[in-house]
Amino acid sequence: MKGLKIVFWVLWRIWFYILMIIPIVLMFPFLLLSILTESGYPYFFKMARIWAKFVLFGMGFYYKIDKTQEMEYQKSYMIVANHTSMTDIMLMLALTRNPFVFVGKKELSKIPLFGFFYKRTCILVDRSSSKSRMEVFNRAQKRINQGLSICIFPEGGVPDDESILLD
């Protein structure tokens, strides 16, 4: 039974990565144009939302929005969430209309294709460098001053041990 679980998990991951790549390849010219200037970021964000919804739908995930408060359009927010799944990123994009910038670990910029856009659209942090961690505040303030919001997963990543409960 454990062998079947591993096979299913591997197939699930392969399908997930295929779904991640397809919209990036299809939208590549438009994504590229949108990141040429910082003022193009809201267009990039709209395409990122399409990408996120495509991946979520393709994986068979359906989400329900239960809001206790509406976010005001064109107002900056600090969005903070736990990071318990690789789909958390897609959920944040799918659920939030206000353009925001992720704060993320710089190691992800090494992923082919994804990393190209990641390092040009996110605030990267080298978690082993106190200088880099402090610089995040300056870069985040700059993006907030541009009217964007900031999204951060302060626990820093998806745990390997799925039994761990996060704060």
C-alpha positions in Angstrom: 0.0 0.0 0.0 2.9 2.3 0.8 4.3 1.8 -2.7 1.0 2.8 -4.3 1.0 5.9 -2.2 4.5 6.8 -3.4 3.5 6.2 -7.1 0.4 8.4 -6.6 2.5 11.1 -5.0 5.1 11.1 -7.8 2.3 11.3 -10.5 0.6 14.1 -8.6 3.8 16.1 -8.4 4.5 15.6 -12.1 1.0 16.7 -13.0 1.4 19.7 -10.7 4.6 20.8 -12.4 3.1 20.3 -15.9 0.2 22.5 -14.9 2.6 25.1 -13.6 4.6 25.2 -16.8 1.8 25.3 -19.4 0.3 28.8 -18.7 3.8 30.2 -18.2 4.9 29.0 -21.7 1.6 30.1 -23.3 1.7 33.6 -21.7 5.5 34.0 -21.9 5.6 37.0 -24.3 3.0 38.9 -22.3 4.6 38.0 -19.0 7.9 39.2 -20.4 6.5 42.5 -21.5 4.8 43.0 -18.1 8.0 42.8 -16.2 10.1 45.2 -18.3 9.1 48.1 -16.0 7.9 48.3 -12.5 4.7 50.0 -13.7 3.8 46.8 -15.6 3.6 44.8 -12.5 -0.2 45.0 -12.1 -0.5 43.4 -15.5 1.9 40.7 -14.5 -0.2 40.2 -11.3 -3.4 39.7 -13.4 -1.7 37.0 -15.5 -0.3 35.4 -12.3 -3.9 35.2 -11.0 -4.9 33.4 -14.2 -1.9 31.0 -13.8 -2.9 30.3 -10.2 -6.5 29.6 -11.0 -5.4 27.3 -13.9 -3.2 25.3 -11.6 -5.8 25.1 -8.8 -8.6 24.0 -11.2 -6.3 21.5 -13.0 -5.3 19.9 -9.7 -9.0 19.6 -8.8 -9.0 22.1 -6.0 -12.0 24.2 -5.4 -11.9 27.0 -2.9 -14.6 28.8 -1.0 -14.0 32.4 0.1 -15.4 33.3 3.5 -14.6 36.9 4.2 -15.2 38.7 7.4 -13.9 41.9 5.8 -13.4 43.2 2.3 -10.1 44.5 1.1 -10.4 48.0 -0.3 -9.4 48.2 -3.9 -6.1 50.0 -4.6 -5.1 50.1 -0.9 -1.9 48.5 0.3 -2.0 45.6 2.7 0.5 43.3 4.5 -0.8 39.8 3.8 0.5 37.1 6.2 -0.3 33.4 6.0 1.0 30.0 7.0 2.8 28.1 4.3 1.6 24.4 4.6 1.3 23.5 0.9 2.8 24.3 -2.4 -0.7 25.5 -3.4 -0.7 28.3 -0.8 0.9 30.6 -3.4 -1.8 29.9 -5.9 -4.5 30.4 -3.3 -3.2 33.7 -2.3 -3.1 34.9 -5.9 -6.6 33.5 -6.7 -8.2 35.1 -3.6 -6.7 38.6 -3.7 -7.5 41.1 -6.4 -5.3 43.8 -5.0 -1.8 43.5 -6.7 0.7 42.3 -4.2 4.4 41.2 -4.2 5.6 38.1 -2.5 8.6 38.1 -0.1 10.3 34.8 -0.9 13.5 32.9 -0.3 16.1 33.6 -3.0 16.8 29.8 -3.5 13.6 29.6 -5.6 15.1 32.0 -8.2 17.3 29.0 -9.4 14.2 27.1 -10.7 14.3 27.2 -14.6 11.7 29.5 -16.2 9.8 30.1 -12.9 12.9 31.6 -11.3 13.3 34.0 -14.2 10.0 35.7 -13.3 10.3 35.1 -9.6 13.5 37.1 -9.2 12.1 40.0 -11.2 8.7 40.2 -9.5 9.3 39.2 -5.8 11.3 40.6 -3.0 14.0 38.0 -2.4 15.6 37.3 0.9 18.6 35.3 1.7 17.5 33.9 5.1 21.1 33.2 6.1 22.0 36.9 5.8 20.9 39.4 8.4 21.7 42.2 6.0 19.4 40.7 3.3 16.6 40.2 5.9 16.8 43.8 6.9 16.9 45.0 3.3 13.5 43.3 2.8 11.9 46.1 4.8 13.3 48.8 2.5 12.2 47.0 -0.7 8.8 46.3 0.8 8.3 49.9 1.7 9.2 50.9 -1.8 6.6 48.6 -3.2 4.0 49.8 -0.7 4.7 53.4 -1.8 4.0 52.3 -5.3 0.5 51.2 -4.2 1.2 47.4 -4.0 0.6 45.1 -1.1 3.1 42.6 0.4 2.5 38.9 0.9 4.7 37.0 3.3 4.8 33.4 4.6 6.9 34.1 7.7 7.4 30.4 8.6 9.5 30.3 5.4 8.4 27.2 3.5 6.4 24.0 3.2 7.5 21.5 5.9 8.6 18.0 4.9 6.9 16.5 7.9 3.2 16.9 7.3 2.3 16.1 10.9 3.9 19.4 12.1 1.3 22.0 13.1 2.5 25.5 12.2 2.0 28.6 14.4 
